[in-house]
Each structure stands twice: as structure tokens, then as C-alpha cells.
Amino acid sequence: MKLLYALCGVVALVALAWLGAGLLRLELVFGVVIPYVAFVLFLVGFTYRVIRWGRAAVPFRIPTTGGQQKSLPWIRHNRIGNPSTVAGVVGKMALELLFFRSLFYNTRAEKRGEALGFGSAKWLWLGALAFHWSLLVVALRHLRLFFEPVPGFVLGLGAADSFLQVGVPLLYLTDVLLLGALTFLFLRRVVAPRIRYISLSADYFALFLLIGVALTGVLMRYFFKVDMVAVKELTMGLVTLHPAIQPATALGPIFYIHLFLVSSLAAYFPWSKLMHAGGFFLAPTRNLPNNSRAKRHINPWNPQVETHSYAAYEDEFREKMLKVGLPVERLVDEAEEAVAP
Amino acid sequence: MYKPVRIVAFLLVILGLVLAPVWLNQGRVAAVPAPSLDTQAINALEERQCVESAAYMRAEHMLLLDSWRTAVVRDGATTYTSSAGRVYAMSLEDSCLGCHDNRAEFCDSCHAYVAAEPNCWSCHNGEEGVTGR
């Protein structure tokens, strides 16, 4: 059911784009207005979420650790797994960001007959790594539509990505990897009963939206031919703030569906679980060195507690205490004593 | 904000990266390529018509050339019969470049614009090319 809601949502988006750009010929709306609005929503949403997180209270060190904490000199300290310095944190974050280290350590317990098996589970790590790296390469390859002349590294990336030289236009390996990884990540949610149980509509929706984007992109490149010169004219117009409307007849509904799905993704991004891209850097369980034992962290907004020490009490009532014969620790005020001799 | 400098710096880096195409282009609109059909051979034609319709050629020329290559190299075929029933020699250098002898203004103008790098020219490269033209 949750899956069905998400699927209907993405199908509705596709239908909307097909209807609007393909049939009603609203090229201005779908080619210019919606991409701009979506992009602004993305920027505003991203900034809003980061600032909100930036305002949240992080008084103490709460890193999740995987390794021996720095303690006595003869106990080997795991500098990356349990960093005590900023450099260590940078190392831990970099490994996590580039290679998903915590997913690599994923383990799984399973009952086989009467015995409990316990072992490493790397499929999620592999699928996630393939998906994210492919997405990055695909996104960087798209820069050819936003620069004229096209930067050398984008050309190099495209050439490396298609080095097998399969078919015409040349097959990009990341296209295959991206769709394969997304299919795996989707099947994982459907096939594994425990993961299926905890999957929400939002999980499926993000996957379907990404699959929709990748699929329309692949269809456009390899099957329906779109006029690339017209596409680049449109994208360059958008990015130079001189939008040029392209007739849907030149681009075909498939291009507008792709563009609309990408716009939906951009607009949806900051308000959804996809925002882990920004949250990654702000997670206090990841970006703090574990130095609670070496350094005292005082909560900066602890309320000021009024105290009345015995010394101050005695200063206040000394004369009365002496008068009734109560014992006192000092005969005169500390301040006066400092002056007297 | 508890660490305003870091938060703002982080946001500036991210927004700078995302907006890189906008601020690097600085609003300069690049000229859209207009492939030139102005060659002697084309001007001399009675009917200015490529082997197939212009729309078909624009979308499918790479597949057509690829099928020509396969037909010539693997099957030994030498002629192509167009949908209009005309017969052409399946040759990039004689048929295609015979009319379009302005590669820079015709082929390369669009290919460079959309960063398509066809591997035609690694063999068909003038003096040292397969036909020695």
C-alpha cells in the first residue's frame, strides 16, 4: 500500500508533465517557470534546513565511535574510528563521505537451524556506493549542458564513462550502474521482510522519483532522440538567466518529463530524507572529536544558579552570632581582614 | 546559531558549488551553432536533399552511419537505398563529405556545442585516412 501511494505519486508527476508540455504545449511553464521555482525552492530549503540544524543545541560530545578511545599511552588509540582531534574527525568524515565506512561495517545475525550465525553484510554498502558514485558522475556529466565551451574534465569524464564504446550513442557505464543500483535498493525494500516492514511511502517515493529521472534520461539518450542543440539552448538560457523557450516539437514530451521529474526532485530534496546530503556534515554524532575525558565541556546555557555560601552567611550574621555566643569561623570579615593588618 | 562562522561558510561553499554554472557563465549566452550548408557541391545540386529527410538525419545520422559501417566492413555491402528509392554509395568520405566538405562548419559545430565526440575521425582523418583523401 505504501509502495502503491509512492508509485501513484511519481506516475502522477509523469502524467502531469506529459499532459502539460506534450499535449497542452505549456513550454514556458514546464521549460522555464517550474525549473526556476524548483531550483529556488531547493536553495531556500537547503539553507533553511542547515540554519535550523545550526541553531540546535550541541552542548556535549556525542560521537558514535568505532574503535579504542584515546586514553593511556600504552593502549593503542584508533585515530580514525574514535578521533580525539579535528584532523581525526576530518579523516573519519572523509572515509564516511567517500566510501560509506559505517555501512561497510554492517553486520547481520541470522539463525541457521539451531545455530546463530553472525557475519558481515556488505550488499547495502555496495548498492549505496554504486548508486551515489554513479549519481555524482551522471550529475557532473550533465555540466556539458551548462557550460560553453565545455570544461575539459567533463569531456574526460564522459570519455572515461563510455570507454567500452558500446552502441551509438556510446553507452555510459554509470547509466547502467545507476539503474542497476536503484533497482537493487528498491528490491531490497520489497524482498527483505524486515526492511519491507519499516519502509515508508517516503522511502519508496524517493526511489521511484530517482528511477523515473534515470529512466527518462536513458530513454532520451538511447531510444527517443531529442535535439541536443535545442536542449543545450534551453539549459544555457536557464543558467545565464536569459531563458529561451524551446518548442515541445523539437524536444518531445520525454525531455519535459525528465526535466519535470528533476525539478520535482530538486524541490522535494530539502524537505525529505534526501536532505541527508546536507545533514551528513552537521550530524553531531559524526563531526565531533571524542575528547570528553581530555577537555571539560560546559553547557554554555546552563542557568545561573544563586548560591549562598557559609562564608557569606557568616559575613551577613557575624555580629548577631557573636552577640548570642554562637561559634564563628572568622572573627572579622575577609575583606576587612585584608585591609586591617 | 552556535557556530555561525562554520555554518555560514559551509552554506557558502555548498551554494557556490550548486550555483557554479550561474556565476561562472556570468549571463553570457553562447552562440547557438548553425551548421553551414554552403558548400560548392551542395549549391550545385539540383535538388538540395540529403540521403534521407533533414529531420531524420538530424536525429538518426549516427545510427545510419553506424549501420553503414557495419554493412560495409562486415557484410561487404557498398550501396544504400534510401526510403525515397535512391541509391547511394555507403561511404562517409565520398557520399557524406562529398557534399559536406566543410567538416568544421558542419559536423564539428554541433558536436563541439553538445560535447559529442564521435569516433569517425580517428580513422577518417584526411591525408592519413583510410581512403587517403
Chai-1 contact restraints between the chains, C-beta under 6 A:
chainA,res_idxA,chainB,res_idxB,connection_type,confidence,min_distance_angstrom,max_distance_angstrom,comment,restraint_id
A,T47,B,L11,contact,1.0,0.0,6.0,A-B,restraint_1
A,V50,B,L11,contact,1.0,0.0,6.0,A-B,restraint_2
A,G54,B,M1,contact,1.0,0.0,6.0,A-B,restraint_3
A,G54,B,I7,contact,1.0,0.0,6.0,A-B,restraint_4
A,R55,B,M1,contact,1.0,0.0,6.0,A-B,restraint_5
A,R144,B,A115,contact,1.0,0.0,6.0,A-B,restraint_6
A,F146,B,P21,contact,1.0,0.0,6.0,A-B,restraint_7
A,E148,B,A30,contact,1.0,0.0,6.0,A-B,restraint_8
A,V150,B,A115,contact,1.0,0.0,6.0,A-B,restraint_9
A,L155,B,A115,contact,1.0,0.0,6.0,A-B,restraint_10
A,V168,B,M62,contact,1.0,0.0,6.0,A-B,restraint_11
A,V168,B,L63,contact,1.0,0.0,6.0,A-B,restraint_12
A,V168,B,D66,contact,1.0,0.0,6.0,A-B,restraint_13
A,K225,B,A59,contact,1.0,0.0,6.0,A-B,restraint_14
A,M228,B,V114,contact,1.0,0.0,6.0,A-B,restraint_15
A,V229,B,C110,contact,1.0,0.0,6.0,A-B,restraint_16
A,K232,B,V114,contact,1.0,0.0,6.0,A-B,restraint_17
A,E233,B,V32,contact,1.0,0.0,6.0,A-B,restraint_18
A,M236,B,A30,contact,1.0,0.0,6.0,A-B,restraint_19
A,V239,B,P21,contact,1.0,0.0,6.0,A-B,restraint_20
A,V239,B,V22,contact,1.0,0.0,6.0,A-B,restraint_21
A,V239,B,N25,contact,1.0,0.0,6.0,A-B,restraint_22
A,T240,B,N25,contact,1.0,0.0,6.0,A-B,restraint_23
A,T240,B,G27,contact,1.0,0.0,6.0,A-B,restraint_24
A,T240,B,V29,contact,1.0,0.0,6.0,A-B,restraint_25
A,L241,B,G27,contact,1.0,0.0,6.0,A-B,restraint_26
A,H242,B,V29,contact,1.0,0.0,6.0,A-B,restraint_27
